[in-house]
């Protein structure tokens, strides 16, 4: 007899077309019913969707239920965790996935009990090829999912071993009919014979045929679904007509059953095939501002806030880890698959943008507090600037420092070169109140400049230094604007010739029409881009160019303007109404080996997609995408003409990247480094990187790339269409990137190091009284009586390694330590420094002690607990 494990659960989108507050209102009834039934019925169990955030929010309105939840978790009848929030698995940093698990598992242990150690993501829109490695680093050896499998190309069975890019694998359990496979509605409970005959048994039969022998998983739940009362009676009734033996089970029990199976097939690669469920392969272009905001927040935390907290802790300045967790939670809440994907109502979009604002405020506040406290302890003068290095290797190069000065006639005494890159002038102010110990007096506040200055500096590893400036006769150098339409450095020449960008390399290679912006209509929705039938992508023209030169480099500034159809209706007319759209492309050359770029677009039209077109000089259609600590090769695959018979959406060649994509050429390779753009396409000899796809509907039916029903609930019975004007992303948009052409074959380690180096932040602080609102909290951070004893140069820690630094952050479990996580993004083993390995404790992502080893396997991680 074949056993089917029926698992009661609720799938809990924290927000979607409804808001998170709406979901909390729903939880008041649904979760309370769950707890009441579990207390009453010892034969029942329930899974709360694998995320602790929804439990936290429920307890805000029902704090009296804490003891009940703790008891039911102890009895292994209520399952929560391991995630803090159900994550997107394609568009987030590897550290976000690890931190989601770390916070979810740690919070569950501290508040509720043992978490469900199941990598449960029942509704996420596809999965990166490194997720097994990330799960294993958090001590999770299994994965339950719905979307992304194709039994012909991934695994022939729904139960298999999924291998990361290296040697780590997890037991993967697919639910091809979704988390609602065994959904027991009231109608199904009343007429179990029909339910069994028409839905349950056919599903089990299909799974049995695909998996061979062994147990079958039947999730029984749906979005915001309440618990089935007296589940044992319902299962008994089902078994009277079912061909199979259905049993009440739970996810951990089923995982243990699968682990007993021999000869499970193995698969390596991403899970993103739209065969049994839509994965929305083009959602990477929707509400692109969410993706850009998320990328910037991740980099702010990983490269600024967390290392600064380690430096602060090492000098005796305590910043609460709970504050850091609060910051991460704001970010993780925005990384739920619907939220980061952008397939949400505008009401929810406003909440996402507000959480982004709150996260930015926490991050800026922590940085402000740390930098000012250290500056106070150093008793800096107003001509001294504190500059930080948040990397574990020494820094030598340029940092941007933000200062105020009475004059631009200044010179940095310990910087070889400096140049003003941005300025703001504040005129003199009269009758300004000054508070003194004897009362108020009124003064004339002098005029001054607020300056961003790029300056040469050397800084010790994971530490700081103090640089000084003095007033001199001559002005600090500034940018010089020119009419020249060509710039050059040791490696490249970039020219604007006859409306085209022309690139010439040091080897003499010439690439004409190197960069363009292209545009087309978008009849899709907030789930998917979809082109208009018979419309070709339009190449937008550039009209003019100029350049600017400073102490450190040159920039080519190219402008263009065109009239585009105002909206979809006008686009489909032969002579439809048009609206002017202005755009600029800025390319910068320095003494580095890459070309830094910026695209600026003033988007004033609706329902269209804009992309950056790059001449790749390779017609194979192949590319190498950098993903979460790894690289995968993608090939252009022709879409079959009869794709609608095999796929639920068009399997388009839109690929996902994390930080870079590489195209091999005849005797060289081109690398595109992305600052938050997540979607690209290779087509013939071009590389296309999506900037944004604007749309005005949450869901639409019958679009060209996704025929049939609308995604989401908008075309279900009783549901209405939902406009999303905010998803049109009107207004000024900015996208930054870099390009590099190297001879020979790609060096993945070098590519990963360049991706990290490009994102090195500039962090500085000047203790001054001319503008107390240059940093928002400055005038509320009062000097402390207990002063720190610090020198004007400091290093908290140093390690030079060929491995990539994934994260440096304060330990969640040991108040006198920090976590250092190193990543090997290559296919070769890397040896660890013996002395360092012996000196520090090796741990996993949740800070459990791990077995010591002297190598880092390909595409793997090692984490250390480093005592301060």
ABEGO torsion letter per residue (X at the ends): XBBBBBBBBBBBBABBABBAAAAAAAAAAAAAAAAAAAAABAABBBBBGGBAAAAAAAAAABAAAAAAAAAAAAAGABBBOABABBBBAAABBAAAAAAAAAAAAAAAAAAAEBBBBBBBBAABBEBBAAAAAAAAAAGBABBBBABGBBAAABBABABBBBBBABABBBBBBBBAAEAAAABBBAAAAABAAAAAAAAAAAAAAAAAAAAEBEBBBBBBEBBGBBBBBGAAAAAAAAAAABABBBBBBBAAAAAAAAAABBGBBBBBEBBABBAABBAGAAAAABGAAAAAAAAAAAAAAAAAAAAAAAAAAAAGBBBBAAAAAAAAAAAAAAABAAAAAGBBBAAAAAAAAAAAAAAAAAAAAAAAAAAAAAAAAAGBBAABBBBBBABABBBBEBBBBBBBBABABBBBAABABBBBABBBBBBBBBGBBBBBAAEBBBBBBBBBBBBBBBBBBBBBBGBBBBBBBBBBABBBBBBBBBABABBBBAABBBBBBGGBBBBBBAAGBBBBGABBBBBBBBABBAABBBBBBGBBBBBBBBABBBBBBBAAEBBBBBBBBBBBBABAAAAABABBBBBBBBBBBBBBBBABABBBBBBBBBBABBGBBBBBBBBAGBAAGBBBBBBBGBBBBBBBBBBBAAAAAABABBBBABBBBAABBBBBBAABBBBBBBBGBABBBBBEABBBBBABBBBABABBBGBAABBEBBBEAAABBGBBBBBBAAAAGBEBBBBBBBBBBBBEBBBAAAAAAAAAAAABBBBBBBBBAABAAABAAAAABBBBABBBBBBABBBABBBBBABBBABBBBBAABAABBBBBBBBABABBBBBBAAAAAABBBBBAAGBBBBBBABBBBGBBBBBBBBX
